[in-house]
C-alpha cells in the first residue's frame, strides 16, 4: 500500500492556463464555434461614454453561457465555480489572478441595461444563423410543443380575480370570414360591436409571482407555473420559443411561433404537433401559409351510447348533414364563434326508433355544428394517413420531446427561482442557445 508522503501544494510551476484546459473540453468547442465579438455592436447604445470603465459585456454574456451550458443553478454559484475552475477562466479570457466580477454585477447590468431589450433574443438568433450557415439546421420539418416550468410561488397563496379573456391571434380573420359566410347564406353580417363584447373569466393569481399562471393537470398536479412553448427542427435545434403563464392553452401559441420561424429562419414545409393543436384555426393558418400540418388522430368527444359525429354524413353540394336514419339536417345559421349550425325536423325525430342514441333534446331536435374552417381540418385528417407525414410526426419523440427532457434534466428547467415573464424569456433564450452544445 502506497501512502503519499509528498506535499506538492506549494510547488512552483511554469505554465499557462492554456496548457491546463484539455483540447476536447466543451469550452474550447464553444470558443471555436462562436465569435462573441458580435455582442459589442448590439450593446453599444446601452453604455455611456463617460465614467468608470465597465465590465466587458462579452464576459457577462459568456458567464451566462457557462451557467446554462453546465447546468449551474444560479449566477452566485456560477461565480464561485469560475473562481476555481481553470477551464471557465480560460473561456472568459481570465488569468490565474484576474479578479472575477461580483455575482451582483450581472444582476445590476441586467436590471439597468439588458432588462427591457431584445439582447438575449438577438444573441439566440445570431447563434442560430451560425448553425444554419454551417448547414446543420433545416426549417423544413418543424416540431412544436410546450412544457411547464414550476414557478417559485406557493400554490396556496393566491387571490381570485375576474379578468378579461385574451383575444386569440386569429380572431379578426375569423370575424371577416364568418360574416362572408353569413352573407353567402342569406344572413345579415354581425355588426362590429357584436364582436367587441368583452368576455371575462375568474382566475387564481399568485400573490408571490402574479405573472405566473395556475396550472391544473390532474388532481395531484395543481401549481403556479410558466409554459415554455418551443419549436425545433428535425435535429433538435430550437428555432423559436415563447414564454407564457402556465394557464395559456398551447393552441393559442402555435401561430406566433410559426410566424417567428418564417420571419427569422425560413418557411417550414411541414409542422408537426400533438392533438392539443388539432383545431380548425391552426389547420387554416398552416394551410393558408403553404405549410402542411402533421397532426395525430383525435378521439371524438361524444357522450357514450350516442352516435359519433362522423356517423352524420356531410353533403357538401347541398350543405347539409344526413343522419344515420337518412333524415336531412339543414343549415340554420352561422354563430359568432364561427360555427355553422344544422338542425333536424322535430316532428320526424319524435318518431325515430334511434332517438335515444341521437339526442336528449326536449323538443326532439338534433343540432350539429360545423366550423367554417372544418374543410382545412379535413385536409389535415387526410394528410395524417400519408406515409411521409406519418414518418415526420413519429420524430416528435426524438426532437421536441428530447429537447424538453434535456432542458429539465440537465439545465434545471423543472422549476425556476426567477419571477416575472421577462426574466424567464431571457433565461429561456440563453438556455436554448446552449442546449445543443
Buried (B, 14 or more C-beta within 10 A) or exposed (E): EEEEEEEEEEEEEEEEBEEBBEEEBBBBEBBEEBEBEBBEEBBEEBEEEEEEEBBBBBBBBBBBBBBBBBBBEEBEEBBBBBEEBBBBBBBBBBEEEEEBBEBEBBEEBBEEBBEEBBBBBBBBBBBBBBBBEEEEBBBEBBBBBBBBBBBBBEBEEBEEEEEEEEEBBBEEBBBEBBBEBBEEEEBEBBEEEEBEEEEEEEBBBBEBBBBBBBBEEEEEEBBBBBBBBBBBBBBBBBBBBBBBBBBBBBBBBBBBBBBBBBEBBBBBBBBBBBEBBBBBBBBBBBBEBEBBBBBBEBEEEEEEEBBEBEBBEBEEEEBBBBBBBEBBBEBEEBBEEBBBBBBBBBEBBEEBEEBEEBBEBEEBBBEBBBBBBBBBBBBBBEBBEEEEBEEBBEBBEBBBBBBBEBBBEBBBBEBBEBBBBBBBBBBBBBBBBBBBE
